[in-house]
Amino acid sequence: MPPRVDQTVQDFINDHPSPLLLIDPERLRILHANAAAKALFGNDPQAHLIQQSRLAAMGEMIDIIAHQWKQPLSSISLYSSMLRDDFRDDLIDAAYVEEVSRRIESQIDHLMRTMQEFRSFLHDDKRAEPFSIGETLESVLTLMHGELIKHQIELSCDPFIPINLTGYPNEFKHIFINLITNTREAFISRPDIKRRRISIYSLEEENQHLLCFSDNAGGIPETLLDKVFEPRFTTKASSGGTGLGLYLCKKIVRRHGGEIRASLTKNGTLFTLKFPKI
């Protein structure tokens, strides 16, 4: 494999942005969050708020996927172009073709996995079903992996989270997406934090499973801790925060028989989700 393949990938990516990046998720949120919710739910304020938050999350995920797809699509385009040019110049052999094909297939596999997870995220759960919180988290991390790398956020997670619930797994994904997105925004506002970390782990109490999500993003002002789960309350109004994300998290957790609370740590915030042992 000629070394110039790897050396020129990034230059090609920078010069050929993916057309997917033309999607403006903020415009999607503005156009749809209010109008679609009102059309679907009329004057039901609670249903309106929940749908508005879900549509905002959809716009957020489209933005994340567009950025995740930028490099694979550009790499595929580059490999294809170089394969054609090098064949014309009689510079390749069977081993070269095999290696380029392997790299293209690897990029396509990544695109397909991401799309499958996004389709799952959009799927509206019709009936309650048994599901694993660990598997649900893994699905979300597949979608959010590129975003974490982009913002240099280290995420550590228990390899096994022994919490199983009966409910709505795709709805539950909103919890992790909201918590990760909020932490990302907190880190962006704190450029002085050089090592950005998120930890997700589980604990056991006598009659409860605990799922813990902690970060070192500086924390929420203590006077606001009791308000973060209220609808329309946001600490990010200047950057377009709707104040619905954590409210929706609370609704989803309670729908699954649990409770969620926020507390401060030395360097950040800890969200604890509690579920009764069955």
N, C-alpha and C positions, 0 to 999 in steps of 0.2 A: 504493500500500500504506500504510494508516494506520500512523504511527510506533508506535502502542501495541503492535503485534505484537511487535517486538523488545524493547520496554521491559518487557513483562510476562512474557516467556518464563521468565526465571530465577525470578521470584516464583512462577509456577505450578509449576515443577519442585520448588522447595523445599517447597511445600504439598502436592504430590501425588507422593510417592515411588513408584517403580515396584515392583509386586509381585514382580518378579524379585529385588529386594534382600532379600527374606525368605529366600532360599536361604542356608544357613549352610555355607560350604565347609569350615570346620574340623570341623563335625559330620560332614560327608560323609567327610572323611579318616579320622576316628576310627572311624566305623562300618564303613567298607569296606576300609581299607588293610590291616588284619590279617586280618579274617574272609574277605574275598574272595580274598586271596592264598593263604591256607591251604587254602581249598576248591579252588582251581585247581591248586595246586602241591604240596599235601601237606607233606612234611617237607624238600623241597629248599630249603635256606636261601638259596642264591644267587638262584634264580628268585623266591623269596618276597620278597627285598629289592628286586629290580628291579620286580616288580609293585606292591609297596607304594609305591615312588617314583613310578611312573606314575600310580597312583590319586591320590596326593597332588597331582601336577601337574594332574590333571583337575579336582580340587576348586579349585585355584588359578585355573585358566582359567575355571571357571564364575563365580567371584567377580569376575574381571576383566571378563568379558563382561556380567555383571549391571550393573556400574557403567558400562560403556560404553553400554549400552542405556538407561540411565536418562534421559538428556537427549533422545535421539531420540524415544523413546516419549512422553515428556511433551510435547515440542514438537508431535508429530503430534496428540495429544489437544487441545492448546491451539488449534492452527490450525483443527481441525475444529469446535471449539466456537465460536470467533470467527466462522468463516465462516457458521455457522448463525445466530448472533445478529445479525450485520451484515446478512445477507440479510433476516431478519425486520424489521429496522429500516430497510430500503431504503437501505443505506449503501454498496453495492458495485456495481461494474460488471464488464465482461468482463475488463479488465486486472487488476483486483484478484483475481478468481477464478483467472486464469492464474498470477499470482505466487504465490498461496497453494498452488496445485496443484504448482507447480515446487518449492516448499520442502518440501512433504510427500513428493514423489517422491524428492528428494535424501536425506531422512532414511531413507526405506524402502530406498534403494539402499545406504546405509551399513549398515543392519541386515542386509541380505541378504549383503553381502560378508563381514561379520563371521561370520555363521552358516556360510557356505560354508567359511571358513578353519577354523572350529572343527570342522566335520564332517570336514574333511581331517585335522585334528590327531588326531581320535579314530579315524580309519581305521587299521586294523592292516595294515601292509605285508605282503603274502603272499610276494612275490618281490623279489629284488634288481633294481634298474633304474637306468639312468643318470639322474643329476639334477645340477642346478646348486646349489651352496651359496648363491650370490647370490639365486636365486629362493626357496630355502627360507627364507633370512633375511627376505626381503621379506614372505613369508607370515606369519612370526612377528610382524614389526613391525606388520602390519595388526591383529593381535590385541592387541598390547601398546601401541598408540599412545595410547589413552586413559589407560592406567596411567602412562605416562611424563609426559603432560601433568599429570595429577592430582598427581604428586609433583615437578613442576617439574624434570624431568631432561632435559637437552639430549642428544640422541643424534646423533652424526655418523657417517656410514657411506660407505665408498667407493661411488661410483655403479656401479662394475663390479668384481665379484670373480671373477677368472678361474679358479675352482677347480671342476672337475667330478669327481664320484665315481660309482661304481656301488655301490648299496646301498639303504638304506631311508630315504627323505626324511622321512617323518613321524616316524620314530624320531629322526632327526637334529635335528628341531625341538626336542626336549627339551633339547638342549645350550644353545641360545640362550635358551629360556624359563628354564632354571635360572640361567644367568649373569645375565640381566637381573633376575630375581626376587631373587637374592642381593645384587646391587648396590643394588636398591631398598631392601631391608631394611637394608643398611649405611648408606645415606643417611638413612633414617628415624632410625637410632640416632645420627646425627651432625647435629643441627640447626644446629651452628655452621658447616657447609659451605654457603655461600650460593649458589654457582654449581655445580650438580650436572651432571657431564658423563660420558658414555660415548662411547668411540670404537671403531669396528669398521673394520678395514682389513686389506688383504692385502699380503704381501711375497713376494719370490722369492729363494730360495737356489739354488745350483747344481743340486741334485737334488731340491729340495723346494718345495712351496707352503706358505706360512705364513699362517694366519688369526689375527689379533690382536684381543683384546677387552680394552680398558683402561678404568679409571675413576679418579676422584679422590676415592673414598669413604673414604680414610684408610688402607686397606691391611689385610692380615692380619698378625698378629704373626709375626715372622720364624721364631720357634721352632716355629710350627705349619704352616709351608708344606709340609713333607714329609708332613703327616698329612691334608691337606684332601681327598685323594681316597680315604681309607680309609672303608670302610662303617661307619656309625653314628657317625662323628666329626662333631661340629657345634660351632660357636661360638655357636649361637643356641638352646641348650637351653631357656633361660628363656622364649623366645617361640615354642616349639613346633617348633623345627627337628628334622628326622629324621636328618640326617647321611647322607642317601642321594643327594641331588641331584648332587653332584660325583662321587661314586662311579659313578653311572649315566652321567654325562658321559664318564668315562674308559672305561667299558665300550663305549659307543657309538662313541667315537672309535677305539678299538682294533679294533672290529668292522669299521670302514671303512678299516683299514690305516694308521691314524695314531697320533700320540701327543699328549698334552696335558700342559702343565706350567704352574705358577704361579710368578710372581716379583713382586718389589716394585718399584714406581716411586717417584718422589719424593713423590707425593701419594696413591698408591693401589695397586691390584693390576693386573697384566697376566697374562692367560691367553693362551697361545700354542698353537695347534693346528697340527701339522705333518703334511703328507701327501706321499708320494712323487710326483714327476712321472711321468706315464705316457706 
